[in-house]
Amino acid sequence: MTTTVGSEDAAESLAKGIVGARLGACVQIVPIRSIYRWDGEVRVDAEWQCVVKTSTTRVDELVAHIKAHHTYDVPEVVVTPVTGGSDDYLAWVSEETS
């Protein structure tokens, strides 16, 4: 699952809340540059992308958590299914989010 926020501090705070609530096993924070249209104008902003490693059983709660703790009017929340990977890693994600 991915979302973006407007500052490094906001990314870290959101990530700590997610991991602390066991909604995600890990959150990777990556600085990015976003170009998008909002309120009729094209904007260019620095953002921090949060990539959350979670299990399918926690997705709905994770989305609700992000919406409740996000500063954007319309936060990005994109869920990408995992179709494979290391069995050990996927087991760890499942364990950490249960």
N, C-alpha and C positions, 0 to 999 in steps of 0.2 A: 504494500500500500504506500502511496506517496502523497505528500502534501507539501506546500511551500509556506514560508513565513517571511516577514519583512526584516528580521534582524537575527544576528547570531544568538543573542540572549534569549529571544523568543523561541528559537529552535531548540536551544538547550533546555529551557524550561518545559516546553511541550514534550520533548523526548524523555526527560526525567519523570514527568507525570505518567507518560505511557508505560514506561518500563516499571515504574513503581507500582502501578495498578495491575501489572501483569497482562496488559493488553498487547504488548509487544515484547519479544525477547531481546530485541536490539533495534536501535534507531541510528542510522548513518546520516550525518549532516554534511551536505555538500553545498558550497557557495556556487550560485548560478547567476546568470543575467537573463531576465525575462523581458520579452517584448510582447505586448498584448494591447487589446483595445478595451477601454473601460470608460464609461460615461461619455461615449462618442469621440474619444481621442486615443491616439496611439501613445502608449507609455513605454518607457524603458526603465527598469528598476533592478537593483541588486536584490536578490532573494536568497534564502537558504532552503534547499530541498531536504525534506526529511523522508528517508526511505525506511519504513517500518517493517520488520520481519515479524509476522504474526501467523496465527493459525486461522483456518476458516471459521472455527467456532467462536472466535473473538472479534470478527470483522464488524458486526453490527454495533457492539459496545465500543469498539475503537472509533468508528465513524461518529457515534454520539459524543464520545469524549472530545474528539477533535473539534466538532461543531461547538461544543460548550466552552472550550478553552482557547479558541482561535480569535484573533483580532480582526480578521478580514470579514467583510459583509458576506462574501461568497467564497469560502475557503476551497482550495483544490483538494479533492479527496478522490483518488483513483485507486481502485483495487485491481491488481493484476494476479490472476491465478498462477500458482506454481504447478508445473506439469512434471517436474522431476528434480533431481538433485541428490546430494549426498544423504544417504539414509541416516547417518549419525547426526548431521547438522539439522535435518528436518525433525528428527526425534527430539533434539535439544530445544528447538523452537516450540514444539508441541508441549514439552515438559515445562518450559518457562512461562507459557501462557495458559497453563491449566490451574 
